[in-house]
Amino acid sequence: MVRTRSAEAANAGWCLNLIREHAGGRSNIRHSGALALAAGIPHRLSLTVLDHWQGERCTIEIELFEGDRKLRTFRFDCPH
């Protein structure tokens, strides 16, 4: 589960990318949306379930936007 929080009320966009590379090729799954953040209150972006196979490279990328402007990008290795 991915959560975000803002110090002040804001409208934001988000995009979650799940990138998997393995012997059979590469796949990319994207979820995106918009949300209204209330100051100091966590908000769930997405709930995603994934299978991670031995020998594959898996990365989760989360981008946050304000309008068309990208505010921040987070990258994580997928949990095993």
BALUM-645256 format. One line per 3 residues: number of its first residue (from 1); for each residue z, x, y of N, C-alpha, C. Coordinates in steps of 0.001 Angstrom, whole numbers, plus 524288, in hexadecimal, padded with zeros to 5 digits. Layout:
<rs>
NUM	Z/X/Y/Z/X/Y/Z/X/Y  ...
</rs>
This chain:
<rs>
1	80000/8034D/7FB71/80000/80000/80000/80000/8037F/804D4  7FCFA/80212/808A8/7FC88/80511/80D7F/7FED9/801D6/811EA  80281/80423/814D4/804EE/8017C/81943/80439/804BC/81E2D
4	80408/80210/8229E/803D6/804C1/827A5/807B7/8022D/82B5B  80931/804FE/82F6D/80CEF/80313/83345/80B69/80543/83892  80C50/8024B/83CBE/80B10/80402/84206/80FEC/80383/84575
7	8108C/80728/84919/814F9/806F2/84CB9/81457/8027C/8509F  80F87/800B6/8516E/80E8C/7FC63/8550C/80AA9/7F89C/85294  80A89/7F3DB/85472/806DE/7EFF9/8526D/80144/7F1DB/8534E
10	7FDEF/7F121/84F6F/7F88C/7F307/84FD9/7F50B/7F02D/84BFD  7F007/7F017/84D25/7EC10/7EE4E/84978/7E954/7F323/84763  7E890/7F34C/84250/7E64F/7F7FC/83FF3/7E29B/7F67E/83B8C
13	7DF1D/7FA14/83A61/7DBBF/7F996/835D8/7DD1D/7FDE0/8320A  7DBF9/7FD0B/82D24/7DD23/800F1/82932/7D8DD/80108/82512  7D850/80581/82282/7D49D/8061C/81E40/7D72B/8099E/81A24
16	7D75B/807D2/81553/7D96A/80AD8/810FD/7D4D8/80C4C/80D77  7D419/8115D/80C8E/7CFFA/8135C/80923/7D278/815D0/8045A  7D09D/81460/7FFC7/7D248/816C6/7FAE6/7CD89/819B0/7F8CA
19	7CDCB/81EDA/7F8AE/7C963/82221/7F72E/7CAAC/824BE/7F1F7  7C74D/823D2/7EE0A/7C822/8260A/7E8D5/7C355/8293B/7E745  7C446/82E13/7E59B/7C010/8317E/7E3C9/7C14D/83326/7DE36
22	7BD77/8327C/7DABB/7BE3E/833B7/7D533/7B913/83577/7D2DA  7B927/836D0/7CDE9/7B47A/838DA/7CB5A/7AFE3/8350A/7CBB3  7B0F1/82FFB/7CBCF/7ACCE/82C09/7CC08/7AABA/82AFC/7D17C
25	7AD15/82D61/7D582/7AB3E/82C87/7DAD7/7AFAD/82BA1/7DEA7  7AE91/8289D/7E2A2/7B24D/827A4/7E6DE/7B256/821D4/7E826  7B6FC/81FC6/7E950/7B763/81A58/7EB04/7BAD6/81A0B/7EFDC
28	7B9E1/81627/7F308/7BCD3/8155B/7F7DC/7BDEC/80F87/7F860  7C2E2/80E20/7F888/7C47F/808AE/7F940/7C6F4/80845/7FEA7  7C546/8046F/801C0/7C742/803CD/80718/7C9B1/7FE67/807CB
31	7CE2A/7FE56/80A5C/7D0A8/7F989/80C2A/7D168/7FA37/81207  7D08F/7F621/81511/7D17B/7F69D/81AB0/7D322/7F15B/81CD8  7D554/7F185/82183/7D709/7ECB4/823F9/7D934/7EDB8/82966
34	7DB39/7E998/82BA5/7DDA0/7E9D7/830DB/7E30D/7E77A/83075  7E693/7E935/833E0/7EBD5/7E71B/833D3/7EE3F/7E748/8393D  7F1DD/7E3C1/83A12/7F4F7/7E3AD/83EE4/7FA62/7E5CA/83D7E
37	7FBD8/7EA25/83FEB/800E1/7EC9F/83ED4/804F7/7EAD8/842C1  8097C/7E957/840D5/80DFC/7E843/8442C/81127/7ED4F/8448C  8136F/7EE63/848F9/8164A/7F344/849DF/81A93/7F40E/845CD
40	81A72/7F89D/84326/81E9A/7FA31/83F9A/81EBF/7F77B/83A55  81B1D/7F405/83932/81B37/7F118/83447/816DD/7F30F/830B7  81838/7F4F5/82BF3/8142C/7F6D7/8285A/8106F/7F26F/826D6
43	80B95/7F3DA/825E2/80792/7F014/8245D/80469/7F25C/81FDA  803B4/7EF5D/81BA9/800BC/7F13C/81726/7FAE8/7F0F5/81853  7F837/7F53E/81750/7F28C/7F567/8180B/7EFBC/7F384/8132F
46	7F12A/7F5B5/80EB4/7EE36/7F4AC/809F9/7F18F/7F5EB/80539  7F06B/7F342/80109/7F2C9/7F474/7FBFB/7EE41/7F591/7F848  7EDF0/7FA53/7F653/7E993/7FBF6/7F310/7EBA9/7FE5C/7EE14
49	7E96B/7FCD9/7E9B4/7EAD5/7FF03/7E4A1/7E65B/8026E/7E2C7  7E7A4/80714/7E0BB/7E37B/80A82/7DEEE/7E50A/80D41/7D9EE  7E122/80E86/7D6DA/7E1D3/811D4/7D244/7DFFE/81745/7D3C7
52	7E317/81B1C/7D281/7E1BF/82088/7D3BD/7E109/82361/7CE95  7DC57/8254F/7CD95/7DB1E/827CE/7C8A3/7DBB7/82DB7/7C900  7DD78/8300B/7C4B3/7DE0D/835BB/7C47A/7D8C1/83848/7C57F
55	7D8AE/83C57/7C8B7/7D3EB/83F2F/7C9E2/7D0E5/83D0D/7CE7E  7D283/838A1/7D0AD/7CFBC/83697/7D53C/7D2B5/837FA/7DA31  7CFE7/83879/7DE65/7D23F/8395D/7E389/7D272/8341C/7E64C
58	7D6FA/832CC/7E860/7D7BC/82DAC/7EAC7/7DA93/82E5B/7EFFE  7D872/82C01/7F41A/7DAA5/82C6F/7F958/7DB10/82707/7FBCD  7DF58/82611/7FE8E/7E013/8214E/8019E/7DFD0/822D8/80755
61	7DC99/82026/80A50/7DBF0/82137/80FE5/7DD02/81C26/812DD  7E060/81C66/816C9/7E1AB/817DB/81A01/7E059/81922/81FA9  7DD21/815D6/82211/7DBA8/81685/8278A/7DDD4/811F7/82AB4
64	7E019/81323/82F3C/7E214/80F20/832CC/7DED0/80F2F/837C6  7DD7E/80A8A/839BE/7DA19/809F3/83E4B/7DC98/80686/84273  7DB29/80782/84749/7DC3A/803F3/84BA2/7D6E7/802D5/84E0A
67	7D4E8/7FE20/84D26/7CF8A/7FCF6/84EA7/7CBE4/80055/84B6B  7C83F/80305/84DEF/7C4AD/8068E/84B38/7C6BC/80C25/84AEC  7CB34/80D1F/84D3B/7CD57/81271/84D7D/7D0E4/8137E/848CD
70	7CF92/8179B/845D5/7D2DF/81921/8416A/7D7C3/81BD4/84381  7DC56/819CF/8421D/7E143/81C04/843EF/7E330/8206D/8406D  7E2B3/81F9A/83B55/7E503/8235C/837BB/7E2B0/822B7/8324C
73	7E271/82706/82F6C/7E0BB/826F2/829FC/7E4DE/829A1/826A8  7E648/8272D/82258/7EA05/8295C/81E98/7E727/82A2A/81971  7E808/82E9F/816CB/7E5A6/82FB0/811B4/7E9E5/83145/80DD2
76	7E990/82F09/80928/7ED67/83015/8050D/7EA8E/830C3/7FFDF  7ECA3/83408/7FC7A/7EAD6/83420/7F711/7ECF5/82F3A/7F46F  7E9F7/82D01/7F0D6/7EBC6/8286D/7EDFB/7F07C/829F1/7EA9A
79	7F441/82674/7EA10/7F8B7/82792/7E6B1/7F702/827B4/7E0F8  7F9B0/82ABF/7DDD7/7F867/82B23/7D83B/7FBF6/827AD/7D521
</rs>
